[in-house]
Amino acid sequence: MNDNKSILIIGGGVIGASIAYYLTMNNCNVILVERGNICSGSSYGNAGLVSYANPKPMAEPGVIKKVIGWMLDKESPFFIKPRLDWELLRWLLRFQASCSEKSVKHAINVTRAMKSVTMKLSEEFTTEEKTNLYWEKKGRILLYKNKGSLETGKKTLDSLKQYGIDGKIMDLDGVLEMDHNVDSSVVGGIFYPDYEHVLPEKYVKGLVLMAEKKGAKIHTETEVIDFKTSGKQIERVVTTRGDFIPDQVVLAAGCWSPMISKMLGFKLPIQPAKGYSVTWKAVESTSKIPISLVDEKIAISPMGEFLRFSSNLELVGYDSKINLRRVRAAQSRVEGYLNGIKDLDLVEVWRGFRPGTPDTLPIIERNDNYDNLILATGHDMLGMVNSLVTGKLVSEMINGEELSIDLSPFRLGRFW
Ligand SMILES: Cc1cc2nc3c(=O)[nH]c(=O)nc-3n(C[C@H](O)[C@H](O)[C@H](O)COP(=O)(O)OP(=O)(O)OC[C@H]3O[C@@H](n4cnc5c(N)ncnc54)[C@H](O)[C@@H]3O)c2cc1C
């Protein structure tokens, strides 16, 4: 029940934005503090996928072997900077533990439950709201150059049918009918019609604007630097622009959440997982349907006047350097699948940090250490996909409503 107590959200990425949106829909008194501008973290330059067909997490049997192979290749999509970092080591051990068949099955079930809530929530937006959020349903083509990988893709499609997910298998001619830019070296593809995507910046800013219209107070350039606590209560949130005295605090600061939890005296097992994107100005002939280059771990997203590819996962701590060799290697792989890329004008090369958890599931809970703290962080590779369900769940928690899904898979305690 809403008694109009004040709720302060830390972080103006997609997660903070969605929480602000659902709380204000429930007439809550919301304050959002963001140390930079809205959507300036990982939510800015990502691939914009808000739905997916394959709910398999990255942690799965066999992935460790692949990772070791990639580590030896300076142009591969994956890299771990070798260093003595106990937090990283602990994280990697937990990641390894999450690669069992049992953990993967668990993650698939949890992800599917989140997906079904997300689908219902996305239907609640009006057509006009979806246009403002730049929300599109165009499906996704998975492209293959390797016949063996295409066969694996077909098996995945077969296994997804039990969940009601269908797709269309195509040879090169079929692929070319959908996208004439595809190179003739491609042997085939699979089209999944149910994929939806957004232009991330428009989506996040759109949610914040809707929250602001319903009364949320948005404070940008406002960094949380400390807290005053008393027992199990956060009494004061200290920021670079003065103190706030909220009744509830929601931590939604993405990969920077561990720094904030440290101020509160507890740890979060989140590693920044750096990724890159390259955005070009689209022209009339550019691809119109999102594409996945499965073997290359690259997503290509048409976003209105832009075309973007995103790729790579580097565990290098908070080192924000752009490794141009890896970006160029990824770009040349894109050029090997799609013709005409070389002629496009560059808009931006970007790097961002996914808030990575060892089992790829987020941390969403009322925290044990403080009665008035909710954690909504660690969304890993699926923060856009799981944004609506997270916002809804936090609003349900705060308003004492029945929860859309069981929160036990998201408890922080699962890692200890
Ligand atoms: C290359 C790439 C492609 C991706 N593609 C997809 C995709 O297609 N679909 C998908 O679902 N996910 C994707 N992701 C993952 C997705 O981007 C993240 O899961 C998501 O953006 C996390 O959102 P967030 O709000 O938790 O974090 P962020 O967007 O990083 O927001 C956290 C905010 O907290 C603020 N903050 C930090 N510290 C403080 C402080 N002390 N005080 C105040 N504010 C603070 C930061 O400035 C930041 O704005 C991708 C990620 C990458 C890198």
Ligand as a Chemical Component Dictionary entry (heavy atoms), coordinates in Angstrom:
data_LIG
# 
_chem_comp.id                   LIG 
_chem_comp.type                 NON-POLYMER 
_chem_comp.pdbx_formal_charge   0 
_chem_comp.three_letter_code    LIG 
# 
loop_
_chem_comp_atom.comp_id 
_chem_comp_atom.atom_id 
_chem_comp_atom.alt_atom_id 
_chem_comp_atom.type_symbol 
_chem_comp_atom.charge 
_chem_comp_atom.model_Cartn_x 
_chem_comp_atom.model_Cartn_y 
_chem_comp_atom.model_Cartn_z 
_chem_comp_atom.pdbx_ordinal 
LIG C1  C1  C 0 27.975 -4.087 -25.768 1  
LIG C2  C2  C 0 26.766 -4.341 -24.913 2  
LIG C3  C3  C 0 25.582 -4.787 -25.504 3  
LIG C4  C4  C 0 24.464 -5.079 -24.705 4  
LIG N1  N1  N 0 23.294 -5.439 -25.321 5  
LIG C5  C5  C 0 22.195 -5.691 -24.555 6  
LIG C6  C6  C 0 20.962 -6.031 -25.158 7  
LIG O1  O1  O 0 20.813 -6.053 -26.373 8  
LIG N2  N2  N 0 19.917 -6.335 -24.361 9  
LIG C7  C7  C 0 20.034 -6.309 -22.992 10 
LIG O2  O2  O 0 19.066 -6.636 -22.309 11 
LIG N3  N3  N 0 21.171 -5.926 -22.394 12 
LIG C8  C8  C 0 22.251 -5.610 -23.138 13 
LIG N4  N4  N 0 23.410 -5.231 -22.533 14 
LIG C9  C9  C 0 23.460 -5.170 -21.067 15 
LIG C10 C10 C 0 22.784 -3.888 -20.573 16 
LIG O3  O3  O 0 23.397 -2.791 -21.212 17 
LIG C11 C11 C 0 22.917 -3.773 -19.050 18 
LIG O4  O4  O 0 22.485 -4.964 -18.432 19 
LIG C12 C12 C 0 22.052 -2.618 -18.524 20 
LIG O5  O5  O 0 22.300 -1.448 -19.240 21 
LIG C13 C13 C 0 22.293 -2.380 -17.034 22 
LIG O6  O6  O 0 21.492 -1.308 -16.651 23 
LIG P1  P1  P 0 21.699 -0.589 -15.267 24 
LIG O7  O7  O 0 20.673 0.475  -15.179 25 
LIG O8  O8  O 0 21.772 -1.587 -14.185 26 
LIG O9  O9  O 0 23.172 0.040  -15.349 27 
LIG P2  P2  P 0 23.706 1.367  -16.061 28 
LIG O10 O10 O 0 23.012 1.652  -17.323 29 
LIG O11 O11 O 0 25.169 1.271  -16.100 30 
LIG O12 O12 O 0 23.233 2.499  -15.046 31 
LIG C14 C14 C 0 23.809 2.651  -13.777 32 
LIG C15 C15 C 0 23.846 4.155  -13.499 33 
LIG O13 O13 O 0 24.272 4.364  -12.154 34 
LIG C16 C16 C 0 24.991 5.577  -12.129 35 
LIG N5  N5  N 0 25.816 5.627  -10.926 36 
LIG C17 C17 C 0 26.910 4.875  -10.639 37 
LIG N6  N6  N 0 27.414 5.235  -9.452  38 
LIG C18 C18 C 0 26.640 6.231  -8.963  39 
LIG C19 C19 C 0 26.675 7.026  -7.793  40 
LIG N7  N7  N 0 27.617 6.855  -6.861  41 
LIG N8  N8  N 0 25.726 7.972  -7.615  42 
LIG C20 C20 C 0 24.743 8.152  -8.550  43 
LIG N9  N9  N 0 24.674 7.440  -9.710  44 
LIG C21 C21 C 0 25.602 6.496  -9.905  45 
LIG C22 C22 C 0 25.821 5.503  -13.411 46 
LIG O14 O14 O 0 26.279 6.774  -13.799 47 
LIG C23 C23 C 0 24.853 4.870  -14.383 48 
LIG O15 O15 O 0 24.168 5.831  -15.170 49 
LIG C24 C24 C 0 24.542 -4.910 -23.297 50 
LIG C25 C25 C 0 25.707 -4.421 -22.718 51 
LIG C26 C26 C 0 26.816 -4.131 -23.504 52 
LIG C27 C27 C 0 28.064 -3.599 -22.852 53 
# 
loop_
_chem_comp_bond.comp_id 
_chem_comp_bond.atom_id_1 
_chem_comp_bond.atom_id_2 
_chem_comp_bond.value_order 
_chem_comp_bond.pdbx_ordinal 
LIG C1  C2  SING 1  
LIG C2  C3  SING 2  
LIG C2  C26 DOUB 3  
LIG C3  C4  DOUB 4  
LIG C4  N1  SING 5  
LIG C4  C24 SING 6  
LIG N1  C5  DOUB 7  
LIG C5  C6  SING 8  
LIG C5  C8  SING 9  
LIG C6  O1  DOUB 10 
LIG C6  N2  SING 11 
LIG N2  C7  SING 12 
LIG C7  O2  DOUB 13 
LIG C7  N3  SING 14 
LIG N3  C8  DOUB 15 
LIG C8  N4  SING 16 
LIG N4  C9  SING 17 
LIG N4  C24 SING 18 
LIG C9  C10 SING 19 
LIG C10 O3  SING 20 
LIG C10 C11 SING 21 
LIG C11 O4  SING 22 
LIG C11 C12 SING 23 
LIG C12 O5  SING 24 
LIG C12 C13 SING 25 
LIG C13 O6  SING 26 
LIG O6  P1  SING 27 
LIG P1  O7  DOUB 28 
LIG P1  O8  SING 29 
LIG P1  O9  SING 30 
LIG O9  P2  SING 31 
LIG P2  O10 DOUB 32 
LIG P2  O11 SING 33 
LIG P2  O12 SING 34 
LIG O12 C14 SING 35 
LIG C14 C15 SING 36 
LIG C15 O13 SING 37 
LIG C15 C23 SING 38 
LIG O13 C16 SING 39 
LIG C16 N5  SING 40 
LIG C16 C22 SING 41 
LIG N5  C17 SING 42 
LIG N5  C21 SING 43 
LIG C17 N6  DOUB 44 
LIG N6  C18 SING 45 
LIG C18 C19 SING 46 
LIG C18 C21 DOUB 47 
LIG C19 N7  SING 48 
LIG C19 N8  DOUB 49 
LIG N8  C20 SING 50 
LIG C20 N9  DOUB 51 
LIG N9  C21 SING 52 
LIG C22 O14 SING 53 
LIG C22 C23 SING 54 
LIG C23 O15 SING 55 
LIG C24 C25 DOUB 56 
LIG C25 C26 SING 57 
LIG C26 C27 SING 58 
# 
